[in-house]
Amino acid sequence: MLLQWIRRSRLQKQQAAALMGLTKSGISKYLSGYRVPTLPIAVRIEAATGIPVVAWVPRSGGKVAKQTRKPRQTRNVSSVEMHHAAR
């Protein structure tokens, strides 16, 4: 919704970010879905755009969804052992 608002307003991302009191990189993270705005930031976005705060609450099946992180990539143990054995 935020990107649609920016396009309808014919603003550049940097201009839209300034209206909301955000940085260009900050707004880019919200647009990409990399980050979800905190409540104070969502309130600022609503004040500037009219997009309601509840639009930022992730939902899944009527329940608030938990934010999950991608699992950390671990090295293959055998390749590490082979690397150390080769020394």
LOPAZA-978900 format. One record per residue: residue in one letter; y, z, x of N, C-alpha, C in turn. Coordinates in steps of 0.2 Angstrom, whole numbers, padded with zeros to 4 digits, always signed. Atoms other than C-alpha are relative to their C-alpha. Example, Ala and Ser with C-alpha at 12.3 -4.5 7.8 and 13.67 -1.06 7.14 Angstrom:
<recs>
A-0006+0000+0004-0022+0039+0062+0006+0000+0004 S-0006-0001-0004-0005+0036+0068+0005+0003-0004 
</recs>
This chain:
<recs>
M-0006+0000+0004+0000+0000+0000+0006+0000+0004 L-0006+0000-0004+0012+0004+0014+0002-0007+0003 L-0001+0006-0003+0010-0013+0022+0003-0005-0005 Q-0003+0004+0006+0013-0021+0005+0008+0002-0001 W-0007-0002+0001+0029-0011+0003+0005-0002+0006 I-0004+0003-0005+0035-0016+0020+0001-0007-0001 R-0001+0007+0001+0032-0034+0016+0005-0002-0005 R-0005+0001+0006+0041-0033-0001+0007+0002+0002 S-0006-0002-0002+0055-0024+0007+0003-0005+0006 R-0002+0005-0005+0056-0038+0020+0003+0004+0007 L-0002-0004-0006+0057-0025+0034-0004-0002+0006 Q+0005-0001-0006+0050-0025+0052-0003+0007+0000 K+0004-0007+0000+0038-0011+0055+0005+0005+0004 Q-0005-0005-0003+0051-0003+0067+0005+0002-0005 Q-0005-0002+0005+0064-0003+0053-0003+0004-0005 A+0003-0004+0005+0052+0004+0040-0001+0007+0003 A+0001-0006-0003+0047+0017+0053+0006+0005+0000 A-0007-0003-0001+0065+0022+0056+0002+0003-0007 L-0002-0002+0007+0068+0024+0037-0005+0006-0002 M+0004-0005+0002+0053+0036+0036+0000+0006+0006 G+0000-0005-0005+0057+0046+0052-0006-0001+0005 L+0006+0001-0004+0042+0039+0061+0002-0005+0006 T+0000+0005-0005+0039+0029+0077-0004-0006-0002 K+0004+0006+0002+0033+0011+0077-0007+0001+0001 S+0007-0001-0001+0017+0016+0085-0003+0005-0005 G+0002-0004+0005+0015+0030+0072-0002-0003-0006 I+0001+0003+0006+0017+0019+0058-0006-0005+0000 S+0005+0005-0001+0005+0006+0065-0007+0004+0000 K+0007-0004+0001-0009+0020+0066-0001+0001-0007 Y+0001-0001+0007-0006+0023+0048-0002-0006-0004 L+0002+0006+0003-0007+0005+0043-0007-0002+0002 S+0007+0002-0002-0023+0002+0053-0005+0004-0002 G+0005-0005+0002-0031+0017+0046-0003+0004+0005 Y+0002-0004-0006-0033+0025+0063+0001+0007-0001 R-0002-0007+0002-0024+0040+0057+0002+0001-0007 V-0002-0001+0007-0021+0048+0040+0006+0005+0001 P-0006-0004-0001-0003+0055+0038-0001+0008-0002 T+0000-0007+0002-0001+0074+0037+0004+0001-0006 L-0003-0001+0007+0006+0081+0021+0008+0000+0001 P-0007+0001+0000+0024+0083+0028+0002-0008+0002 I-0001+0008-0001+0023+0064+0034-0001-0004-0006 A+0001+0003+0006+0016+0059+0018+0006+0001-0005 V-0005-0001+0004+0030+0067+0009+0006-0004+0002 R-0006+0004-0002+0043+0058+0020-0001-0008-0002 I+0001+0007+0001+0034+0041+0017+0001-0001-0008 E-0001+0000+0007+0034+0045-0002+0008+0000-0002 A-0007+0000+0001+0053+0049-0001+0003-0007+0001 A-0003+0007-0002+0057+0032+0008-0003-0006-0004 T+0004+0006+0003+0044+0021-0001-0001+0001-0008 G+0003-0001+0007+0039+0029-0018-0007+0000+0000 I+0007+0000+0000+0021+0028-0013-0002+0007+0000 P+0001-0007+0001+0014+0044-0019-0004+0004+0005 V+0004-0004-0006+0007+0058-0007-0007-0001-0001 V+0008+0000+0001-0010+0057-0016-0003-0006+0002 A+0003+0007-0003-0012+0039-0010-0003+0001+0007 W+0002-0001-0007-0015+0046+0007-0007+0005+0000 V+0005-0004+0000-0029+0058+0002-0007-0004-0001 P+0006+0004+0001-0046+0050+0006-0005+0003-0005 R+0005-0003+0006-0058+0051-0009-0006-0004+0001 S+0006+0003+0001-0076+0047-0011-0004+0003-0005 G+0004-0003+0006-0085+0049-0027+0003+0006-0004 G-0004-0005+0003-0072+0060-0034+0001+0007+0004 K-0001-0005-0005-0073+0072-0019+0004-0002+0006 V-0004+0002-0006-0062+0073-0004-0005-0002+0005 A+0004+0002-0006-0070+0064+0010+0002+0003+0006 K-0001-0003-0007-0072+0072+0027+0001-0006+0004 Q-0001+0005-0005-0065+0063+0041-0005+0000+0005 T+0005+0000-0005-0078+0058+0053+0002-0004+0006 R-0001+0004-0006-0077+0053+0071-0006-0004+0002 K+0005+0004-0002-0087+0040+0079-0004+0004+0005 P+0003-0003-0005-0101+0047+0089+0001-0002+0007 R-0002+0001-0007-0098+0049+0108-0006-0005+0003 Q+0004+0004-0003-0106+0035+0118-0003+0004+0006 T+0003-0004-0005-0119+0043+0130-0003-0006+0005 R+0003+0005-0004-0126+0034+0145-0007+0000+0000 N+0008+0000+0000-0144+0029+0146-0002+0004+0006 V+0002-0004-0005-0152+0042+0156-0004-0003+0006 S+0004+0003-0005-0164+0031+0165+0005-0005+0005 S-0005+0004-0005-0149+0020+0172+0003+0004+0004 V-0003-0005-0004-0141+0035+0178-0004+0002+0006 E+0004-0002-0005-0156+0041+0187-0002-0005+0005 M+0001+0005-0005-0159+0024+0195+0006-0001+0004 H-0006+0001-0004-0141+0023+0201+0000+0006+0005 H+0000-0005-0005-0143+0040+0210-0006-0001+0005 A+0006+0001-0005-0160+0035+0217+0001-0005+0005 A-0001+0006-0004-0153+0019+0224+0005+0002+0006 R-0004-0002-0005-0141+0029+0235-0003+0002+0007 
</recs>
